[in-house]
Amino acid sequence: MGSSNSHGQQKDGAHPSEHHVAPFSMYMKVFWALVVLTVVTVFTAKFVHFGSHTANIVVAMVIALVKASLVVMFFMHQKYETKVNRLFFGAAFGTLVLFIFFVVVDLNTRITFTQDPGALGLKVRSSDPAAAANPGAAVTPLKPAEAEAPAAPSGH
Amino acid sequence: MSTGSSSAHHQSSPHHAHHYDSPEQQYSAAKQGIWLFMATEIVMFGGLFVAYLIFRNMYPEVFAEGAKLLDWRMGSLNTVVLIFSSLTMALGIHFLQVGKQDKAALSLLITVACAITFMVVKYFEYSHKIHAGTLPANFFTYVPADGSATTPNLALFFGMYFMMTGLHGIHVVVGAGLIFWLFLKTRRGDFGPHYYTPVEGVGMFWHIVDLIWIFLFPLYYLV
């Protein structure tokens, strides 16, 4: 339990009023910080390029995380909460971080399975005699038309 | 009244329910319940954010083109409106803590006004999309003004957009109703430095609504 409880026990029951009362100025500072960060996120997303589109997304998310932390810490008084309540919130947020982490790992390590099992060194059992006779032959192009496309306009 | 807890508690706080040892314990229990509820809110919206991540990874061009069809000025305006409402909500609790009930009531009323402003802006955005046909799934009928073709699967973007901003919008409406109820109770003198638990609980809900918008805004309108 927090320190607020220790002196609350002395009198006729600890009242919520004996919890931490943050000063008015703190709320104004947090508000202006959030407004400035909103301007920064709009400006960086619309007018600044950090090399790649992914980099821009990462910058926007980092700013959003800073803004979210300010809201949770100061507006929601997480900073002055009991340990168990912080654990609840941390567990939910931690679960989400794990969820996102494994999804990102999955999305970035996927392979596209080929249509041709022979290309993977697997035994081919096909009704097509050409494929059966020559397992491991070059992968059939998915779009044969593409090979001819660039040559077409040059004739005119 | 004689339920084992000292009667002094009952006299000092009319809100003290008999099954709690002290108002302090009652307050802690209420806060704990609200934090648990907030945890469920995070995992609920979290699932939708993961869906966004997967679809964005699969169809990056859809999300790039979709963002251009949203008005980032309206999104920015709504962001500032919600941040301001979070401030007035927090100040409502602050003024109750220091015993300024009139200022607390005014803060709560401004918070409701901000929530209504947010929904009015949202109404203009949604109605524009309904007219333009930038809608989810087979409701999607949008054709650009120059008659050019749109990116395939663009309807997916609007499916995600309406799902996430819609669920968020429902939270804003519910929050506005609850805060108006708090305003009425504050006006009646139900809250003060010794008792403001419902204001604190609804306040936390309102900050979570703001928190979710802080992520929705850049993900849909900006990047």
Interface residues (C-beta under 8 A of the other chain):
Chain A: N5 G8 D12 G13 A14 H15 P16 S17 H19 V21 A22 F24 Y27 M28 V30 F31 L34 V35 T38 T41 V42 A45 K46 H53 N56 I57 A60 M61 I63 A64 K67 A68 V71 V72 F74 F75 M76 E81 T82 V84 N85 F88 F89 A91 A92 F93 T95 L96 F99 I100 V103 V104 L107
Chain B: S6 A8 H9 S12 S13 H16 S22 P23 E24 Y27 S28 K31 Q32 W35 L36 M38 A39 T40 I42 V43 G46 G47 F49 V50 L53 I54 N57 P60 A64 W72 S76 T79 V80 I83 F84 S86 L87 M89 A90 L91 H94 Q97 V98 P193 H194 Y195 Y196 T197 E200 G203 M204 H207 I208 D210 L211 I214 F215 F217 P218 L219 L222 V223
